[in-house]
């Protein structure tokens, strides 16, 4: 497993990009946990968790497609630096507001909009850059490692967030997050990818976006993962936004419980991300994708019905591993099937699908949780996804084939 999963780290450029992203992920999860605790303790209304999630993700409607256009025109390393400078500013403003006693739920939502816009604009550049930093045979491992570092940050970040909250203010966590964005800016000054032809004609953003959409829809290995990630993000993913409410208002485990649940999901996600390439090598990416989807539905139902913190954390370990298996499988399919010239724009559409469906689902489920409870809402979301997946298997058994890899090709893509 180690050889297949860690092979991309032998490339200096990938190692630099991955390491700085890991540092930033720690800060991101520190801020996410601290902000979730602040909103829950301040308002005791799960709707605010949905609103801040919506504010952070919905700007991708603009940022993601335009970021894809820019990433296909400019050096992606420089664009990533610019976006991280903006995020350093928004997190810094959040820290100042908190430390000076001027933070409010409304202000937190407003700043989340700015940070979400910059993050979504930079994401296509980062994702499309991955394939150029490693060998083609290492793409699945590179995507899995990228997911692993984000989720490893989910393990470390909540622990550090708990320490920051113990100091009396979430502003400390926000300030650390701002500093981690600066680390990315410095690191990417030394990241070098192979030269590639850049578009030199006059910019025509809307035309270029249509070209990317046409390519994404015409290639089954791109179209079907985009549809699939929309469904997963709408039905299952909102459990992430509702973790603080589950810990504090349902399980009565307080801030400590929030950190435990977020960390549990992170442990599972890291394990799943590191295991996926090795399992795909022995079977296929399609097998990993199908198995991860089934496991995600079942573990989400177990999490929704968990009687206590320990059971909930155990279910989240499994859910975290299966969930990341689904997302990395879909992402890898897009990476491998998207043509090089339109890759960033196609990946941007993949992100856009996820970035619209997830906050929409989070907002709807958080609003419903006010009336019927977090448990029932989470269970219904997982159940709907399970029924959709079952329907696809029964009516269109070959649907996942375009996203998967035949057994004889698995070793090539997983090495």
ABEGO torsion letter per residue (X at the ends): XAAAAAAAAABAAAAAAAAAAAAAAAAAAAAAAAAAAAAAAAAGBAAAAAAAAAAAAAAAAAAAAAAAAAAAABBAAAAAAAAAAAAAAAAAAAAAAAAAGABBAAAAAAAAAAAAAAAAAAAAAAAAAAAAABBAAAAAAAAAAAAAAAAAAAAAAAAAAAAAAAAGBAAAAAAAAAAAAAAAAAAAAABBBBBBBBBABBBBAAAAAAAAAAAAAABAAAAAAAAAAAAAAAAAAAAAAAAAAAAAAAAGAEAAAAAAAAAAAAAAAAAAAAAAAAAAAABBAAAAAAAAAAAAAAAAAAAAABABAAAAAAAAAAAAAAAAAAAAAAAAAAAAABBAAAAAAAAAAAAAAAAAAAAAAAAAAAAAAAAAEAAAAAAAAAAAAAAAAAAAAAABAAAAAAABBBAAAAAAAAX
